[in-house]
């Protein structure tokens, strides 16, 4: 019988993880969380998440990097900002979800499924044309979510075409795409923007063993 | 004559076509000039922010920088998603000097100057603040009597920047419905998420969110849902058939833009406000079924 250890040793945690999150614009409030759970309660999709927003924040602070970066929760977040306006500690929880998504993408540790794929396709299309063509994006999304889904979208696409809201062979693009590329390339060169480090309250973890 | 810059965004040039059409017709009827921002680019939406924050902000900021070449007119961004992306970029450039330095430098490479002087506004707020309910009411020639309307705000114009109305108990859309002669229905979910991008990616979740909103509109015996955002409009309007099949419930409710409602009340024709481009038309006198 193969038994897996469900407990992590403290040294397996990433003690720098929370600091990295805090150094990203929007992530600076991470140490202010009082674990009240208001975010998870107000979130319209927390019931579908593998880890609730409150738990995500707790895990970040405790250093459970792998568990957070492989969670589907940030990808399920629709960025409705309900948690952000309701948080009594004024933490930008939606922005923290964005930070987690970006880190997961950079480290390629996110779970492969349709949402991260859509985000990547979106970025590709905008870099190419400067704008989004909804019909083409729709086809890409439907293809990625399975042939059944693609076929189920056909009647809707047809209806939208008949109502002059969808053009099949039209591509929405800006004229001076080179200008946009110059700007984006300038953003890619040089160091990434991080916030100046500020003294943080490091949690006093005396536990030898911790669970996610 | 009042003048504004107009940032359409990708949706208003596509599935949100009736929004653009009715917005332009209504503003023209009001004698307000809208000038489309020259060679605008995508606002970045939420997708770009999930991949690269710095580039997402630069993308939005290019539009703001181009707008600054004008005489300081405010930018009208009708798509709530665009409204939020542009507002957020401006707020972040204000709050984080490190980010601002980098973005200003990158825009400089393209000979664009960013100072942060352009204001980003949603047309609902512009209509109700700059023109005002009193003035608008004077122009209502065809009040939409006995029409029960759901005021649906969605997320992005309420949160997190609270620019359009009180994020907890907004009333500005109800005021517009009333001045158009219709009846706003009491709707508990007026600021609840429509499903956002999940309706196309993870339909079990996205469509459930849309279902909750449609069911509440049905039980409030609404004749129509009025939206302020092309994504909300799409999510609420376009999956009704699919939801009927998967849930067995009749969730059919017409969904239209607030600019269409206002336009009709001001005497614009059905064609002028793009009513024929809706998949399901509301029962309004003068609008063909």
Interface residues (C-beta under 8 A of the other chain):
Chain A: X24 X25 X26 X44 X45 X48 X76 X78 X79 X80 X81 X82 X84 X85 X92 X94 X98 X99 X101 X102 X105 X114 X115 X116 X118 X119 X120 X122 X123 X126 X130 X131 X132 X133 X134 X135 X138 X141 X142 X145 X149 X152 X155 X156 X159 X160 X163 X164 X165 X166 X167 X172 X174 X175 X176 X179 X180 X182 X183 X184 X186 X187 X188 X190 X192 X193 X194 X195 X196
Chain B: X10 X11 X13 X14 X15 X16 X17 X18 X39 X40 X41 X42 X44 X45 X46 X47 X48 X49 X50 X51 X52 X53 X54 X55 X58 X59 X62 X92 X95 X96 X98 X99 X102 X103 X105 X106 X107 X109 X110 X112 X155 X156 X159 X160 X162 X167 X192 X193 X195 X196 X197 X198 X200 X201 X202 X203 X204 X205 X209 X238 X239 X241 X242 X276 X277 X278 X279
